[in-house]
Structure formats: C-alpha cells, structure tokens
Amino acid sequence: LEERLRAAFREKLRLLTVPARDPARLLPSTRVLLKRREVAELERELQNRREEFQQRMQRLAQRRQQLARREQQHRDAVLRFDFFLKVRGRGRGRAGRRVAADPRARAAAERAEAARLQRELAGLRRHRERLARRLRSLRPFGDYLRDALASMGQFQDVPAMLVHFGVLAGARAALAREAEARQERLAQDRARLQRNRQETSTELLRAKDELARLHTRLQAARQDVLQWESCWTHIQSTATQKTLLLAQIKLAVLNLFQLTTAQLRIPMDRAQEDTKAQLDMVLLCMRGLADICA
C-alpha cells in the first residue's frame, strides 16, 4: 500500500514527458509548465549541439595545426636530406679523387655504387608502383567527390565538403547513440510497466478474493439478522400475549376482591394496583368462609 501511494503521488506530482493527447483537458498552468519544459529541453539540446560543434571546430583546428607542423617537419626533413646529399656528393668527390690513383679500387667503388643505386632504383620503382595502384584505386572516389562538389555547388573545395559531411556523420552518430539510449530507456520502462501490471493484477485478484469472502460474511450476517428478527418478533408476540393474560388475571383478581369485600363488608384498604395484596385478602376471606362452613 505504501508503494502504491508513493507511486500515485509521484504520478500526480511529476510532469508528463510527452504532450497530452487532449491538451484542452489540461489546466493552463500545466500547459504553461509543459511549454516551458519543452523550451528548456530545446535550449539544452541547442546548447549541446553548439558545444559539440565548438568541440569539432577545436578538433579541426588542432588537426590543421598538426598538419601544418607535419608539413613544416616534412619541409625540414627535405632540406636536411638535400643538405645531406650535397655533403655526401662532396665526400664522394673527395673519395673519388683519392681512389683515382688506384684503378682497381675505383672500379670496385663504382660497382658497389652502381649496385647500391640499382637497389635504390628498384625500391623507388616498387614504391612508385604501390603509389600508382593506390592512386588508381582512389581515383573513382576523387572523381565522385569532384562530381558531388560540382553538383552541390555550396562548397569551395573537397576538404570543406569532407569537413561538413564529417560533422553531419558525427551528428548522425550522436543521434544514433541517443536513439539507442532512448530505446534502452523505453525497454526499461516497458519492463517496469509489465511488472506494475503484474503487481496490479495480483493485487486485483487479492481484492476480488477479499470481496468474495466479505460477501459471504455479509450473506451469513443477513441470514443471522433474519433469524434474530423472527425470534424477536416471536418474543414480542409472546410478551404481548403474556401481558394480555396478566392484565386479565389482574382484572379477575380485582373483581374477586371487590365482590368479596362487598359481600363480607370489609373495608377496601388495598390499592387497586396491588394485585398481590388483593389476592392475599381474597384467599384470607375464602379461608374464613371455609372455616365458617366447616
């Protein structure tokens, strides 16, 4: 009972999370509260979207900074590599001048250098083939993106369009997560509703059993009432008969008392309501007459 009362008060005091099917039945204050709550929810949702957009913009700015740093690092690496090649070329020139005096050493150095260059060339060719295959595999995507950019006409370049669709994809993922969370909450609410229905059904069956038991007791009580009413009616009728008989006896005793006192000329010093004294006087007179007759 305590849980049912707590749930009932919670349902009374809690605002509905969805609009009523018939808003005309709601009070104006309730409708105002519902509208305020909807506006607050929309403002919170808008603020969340703004925060998410700002976070995405910050991440994009960080990525741009990282790309700029990487580009600068690549430039520095290219400059260092060029400087290294220049220094190495000067060193090879000096080594070539040193080994120029020895034809065998120069030929061996040239063969070693040629083998090394062949290996580097083979490696560069393989790398170029991999890049060419990757470029061929990615060319349809590039053509598709350029066609989409030309057909939409609202973006300046492909990166801007990718950033826009990345934001949309993030928003879609967030909405999907929100929908999943709502589905989970809906499943929990349905399970809670099923439990409440089962508890209500159990309570209803218990109430029906109690009602049947009370109805049986009511029928038994009605039977007892009828029985005792008939008994009381019999008692009242018997009491009425006894009262009538008693009145007749008192009247007969009074008549005998009056006749006896009138015949024997005895003063009537007994009250008319004192039936016992009258009867004693009648018996005394009858005994006197009996003694006289004897």
N, C-alpha and C positions, 0 to 999 in steps of 0.2 A: 504493500500500500504506500509506503514511503517513497519507493522508487517511482510508482505510478504518479503520485502527487508531484514529485520533483520534475518528472518528465512533462507533466501537464503544465506546470508553471513555466518551465523552460520554453515550451512551445508557445505559451501565451506572451512571454516577455521577449522572445527572440524575433527579430525582423526576418521576413521572408527573403531568401536569396534570389528568388525569381519573381517576376511580376505576377500579380493575381490574374486569374482568368477573367474575372469580372471586376475591373477597377472601380466601377460605380458603387460597389458594396463596401469599399474601404473608406475609412474616415479620412478627411482632408489632411489631418496631421500625419496619418500613416502614409498617405501618398507623398506628402512633402518629405518625410523621412526617407522613403524609398527613392525618390528622385535625388535627394542629397547623397544617398549612399551610392547610387549609380554614377553621379558626377564625381564623387570621391574615387570610386573604382576606376573610372575613365582617366582621371588625373593621375592616379598612381600608375596605371598602365602606360600613359603617355610619358610620365617621368622615367619609368623603367626603360621604355623604348629610347628616350633621349640619352639615358645613361649608357645603354648598350651601344647606341650609335657613337657616343663620345668615346667609349672604350675601343670600339672598332677603329675609329679615326686615330686614336692614340696608337693602337697596334699598327695601323698602316703607316703612321709617321715613323714609328720605331723601325718598321721594315724598310722604309725608304732610307732612313739613316743607316741601317745596316747595309743596305745595297750600296749606298754612297761610300761607306767605309770599305766594303769589299772591292768596289771599283777602284778606290784610291790604293788599296793594297795590291790589286792586280797591276795598276799602273806602276807602283813602286817596284813590284816584282819584275815587270817587263824592263824597267830602267836598269834594275840591278843585273838582270840577265844580259841586257845589251852591254853593260859595262864589263860583265864577266867575259862575254865573247870577245870584246875588244882587248881586254887584258890577256885572255888566252891566245888570241891571234898574235899579239906582240910576243908572248912567250914562245909560241910555236915558231915565229920568225927567228928568234934568237936561237932556239934549239936547232932550227934548220941550218942556220949559219954555222952552228957548232959541228953538226954532223955532215956539213957539206964536204969537209975534207975526207970523210970516210964514205965511199960509195955504197958499201955493204950495209953499214948502219943506216944510211939514208934510205936505201931500198926497203930495208926491214921496217923502218919507221913509216915509210909511205904505204907499205902493205897493211901494217897494223891500223894506220889511219883510215885507209880505204875500207878495211873490214868493219871498223867502227862506224864509219859513215854509212856503209851498207845496212848495218843493223839499225842505225837510227832511221835511215830512209824506209826500211821495211816496217819499223814500228810506227812511223808517221803515216805510212800508207794504210796500215791496218786501222789506225785511229781515224784517218780520213774516211775509210770505208764505213766504220761504225757510225761516224757522224752523218755520212751520206744516207745510210739506212734509216737512222733516226729522223733525219730531215724528211726523207720520203714518207715515213710513217706518220709524221706530224703535219705534213703539208695539207692533207684534207681538213684537219682541224683549223689550220690557219686560213684556208680558203673559206671554211664555214664561218669562222669568226669575222672575216672581212665582209662576206656576204651579209651576215647578220648586222654588222655595223652599218653597211650601206643601206640595208632595208629599213633599219630603225631610224637612223638619222638624228638621234638625240645625244650621241656621244662623240667626243672629239677623236678618240683613238681606241684601240682594242684594250689596252690596260685599264682605261677608265671604265669601259664596259665590263671587264672582268671584275673590277673592284665593286661595281654596282651589283652585279649578279652574285658576287661573294657575300655582300651584305644581305641580299634577298635570301640566299641559301641559308645564311646564319639565322635570319628571322624565321625562315620556314622550319629550320631545325628546332629553334626555341619554341615555336608554336606546336610542333610535333611533340616535344617534351611536355609542354603544358597540357596538350590534349591527352597524352598518356597519363599524366598525373591526375587529370580530371577523370579519366576512365577508371583509374585505380580508386579515387575517392568515390566515384559512382558505384563501383563494385562493393566497396566497404559499406556505403550507405544502403545498398540493396541487401547485403548480408545482415546489417543491423535491422533493416525493416523486416526481413524474414524472421529474425529472432524475436522482434517485437510482436509480429503476428502470431508466432507460435506461443509466446507467453500470454498474449491476449486470448488466444483460443483456449489455452489451458485454464486461464482464469475464468473464461466464459463457461467452460464445462463444469468447473468447480462451483460457479454461481448457480448454474442450472441444477446441479445435484442438491445444493443447499436449498434452492427454491422448491424442488420436489419434496425434500424432507420437511420443510416448513409447511408446504401444502398438505402433506399427510397429517402433520400435527394439527393443522387447522381443521381438517375434516374430523379428526378424532375429538378435538375440543368442541366442535359443533354438535357432534353426537352426544358428548357429555352434557352440553348445555341443554339439548332437547330432553335428555333423560332426567336431569335435575329439575327442569321446568315442569315436566309432567309429574315428578314426585312432589314438587312444591304446590302444584295445582291440587293434587290428591290430598296433601296435608291441609291446604286451605279449605277444601270442601269438607274434610273430616272435622276440622276445627269449627267450621260453621255449623255442622250437624250437632257436634258436642255442645256448642254454645246454645243452640236452639233447645236441645234436651235439658241443658242446665237451667235455661230460662223457664221451661215447662215445670221442671222439678221445683224451682223456687216458687213459681206461681201456685203449684199444688200445695206446697208446704204452707204458703201464706194463707191459702183458702182453708186448709185444715186448722191452722192456728186461729184464724178468725172465727170459724164455726165452733171450735172447742171453747174458746174464750167467751163466745156469745152464749153457748148453751150452759156453760158452767159459771157464767157471770164472773169471770176472772178478769181483773184489770189488764188491759193490753199495755204492759210496761216494756215491751220489746220493740226494738226498731224494725221497720219493715225490711231493711237491708240485711239484718242479722238473721239469716236463714237458719244457721246452726242453733241459735238460742230459741228460735221459734220451734224448730224440730224437737229440741230437748223439752220445751214446755208441752208440746203435743204428746210426746212419749210419757211425760210425767202424769199428764191428765189421763191418758189411756191406762196407765198402771193403777192410778187411783180408782178409775171406773172398774177395772178388773178386780181390784181388791174389794170394792163395794159389792160387785156382783158375786164374788166368792163368799 
